[in-house]
């Protein structure tokens, strides 16, 4: 059986192919990193434009608000929201009520209950 006329490459040619492939991969990685770096400010700006306190939970003098993004799924902004809640604006997302506020809320609840009990 005769082997077809196959020409094998030299080690130098293999090195050139590897070098060209490496350069292509690196230039693609650099371009991707550049695109991510250019779009990140728009992502953060979109978060701050859309994020608003949504449902607020109140327990034992403390309150915490969940985020509402005006129709955008919550998972889209979860990483930047964690930074916002922890470092940038923690008072917007959680806090405590002062004693005066707690007394005012208790008075409002008791007035509401008295009014409800008086109704026939």
C-alpha positions in Angstrom: 0.0 0.0 0.0 1.3 3.4 -1.0 1.1 6.4 1.4 -0.1 9.5 -0.3 2.3 12.3 -0.8 1.9 14.1 2.6 4.1 16.9 3.6 4.8 17.3 7.3 5.5 20.8 8.7 8.8 21.7 10.2 9.1 22.6 13.9 9.7 26.2 12.9 6.4 26.3 11.0 4.7 24.8 14.0 6.1 27.6 16.2 4.9 30.2 13.8 1.4 28.7 13.8 1.3 28.6 17.6 2.6 32.2 17.8 -0.1 33.4 15.4 -2.8 31.6 17.3 -1.6 33.0 20.6 -1.6 36.5 19.1 -5.1 36.0 17.8 -6.4 34.8 21.2 -4.7 37.7 23.0 -6.1 40.3 20.7 -9.6 38.8 21.1 -9.2 38.8 24.9 -8.0 42.4 24.9 -10.9 43.5 22.7 -13.4 41.7 25.0 -11.9 43.3 28.1 -12.1 46.7 26.3 -15.8 46.1 25.5 -16.6 45.1 29.1 -14.7 48.1 30.4 -16.6 50.5 28.1 -20.0 49.1 28.9 -19.6 48.8 32.7 -20.3 52.5 33.4 -23.5 52.3 31.4 -24.5 49.2 33.5 -23.9 51.1 36.8 -25.7 54.2 35.5 -28.7 52.1 34.5 -28.8 50.6 38.0 -28.8 54.0 39.7 -31.4 55.3 37.2 -33.7 52.3 37.8 -33.2 51.2 41.4 -35.9 52.4 43.8 -36.9 51.1 47.2 -39.8 48.7 46.7 -41.5 46.6 49.4 -40.5 47.7 52.9 -40.5 45.2 55.8 -40.8 46.5 59.4 -40.0 44.4 62.4 -39.2 45.4 66.0 -38.2 49.0 65.2 -36.0 48.0 62.2 -36.9 48.3 58.6 -35.5 47.0 55.3 -36.5 47.8 51.8 -36.2 45.5 48.8 -35.1 46.9 45.5 -37.5 47.5 42.6 -36.1 48.1 39.1 -39.2 49.3 37.2 -39.8 46.0 35.3 -36.2 44.8 34.9 -35.5 41.4 36.5 -33.8 41.6 39.8 -31.0 39.2 38.9 -29.7 41.8 36.3 -28.5 44.2 39.0 -27.8 41.8 41.9 -24.0 42.4 42.0 -24.1 46.2 41.9 -27.1 46.2 44.3 -25.1 44.4 46.9 -22.4 47.0 46.6 -25.0 49.8 46.8 -26.7 48.3 49.9 -23.4 47.6 51.6 -21.2 50.6 50.8 -22.8 53.4 48.7 -26.3 54.0 50.2 -26.9 51.7 53.1 -29.4 54.1 54.7 -31.6 54.0 51.6 -32.1 50.2 52.0 -32.3 49.6 55.8 -32.4 51.3 59.1 -34.1 51.7 62.5 -36.9 53.9 63.7 -36.4 56.4 66.4 -38.4 56.1 69.6 -40.6 59.0 68.6 -41.4 57.3 65.3 -42.2 54.1 67.0 -44.5 55.8 69.5 -46.2 57.6 66.6 -46.7 54.4 64.7 -48.1 52.7 67.9 -50.5 55.6 68.4 -51.6 55.3 64.8 -52.2 51.6 65.1 -54.2 52.0 68.3 -56.3 54.7 66.8 -57.0 52.6 63.8 -58.0 49.6 66.0 -60.3 51.8 68.1 -62.0 53.1 65.0 -62.4 49.6 63.6 -63.9 48.3 66.9 -66.5 51.1 67.1 -67.9 50.3 63.7 -71.1 48.2 63.9 
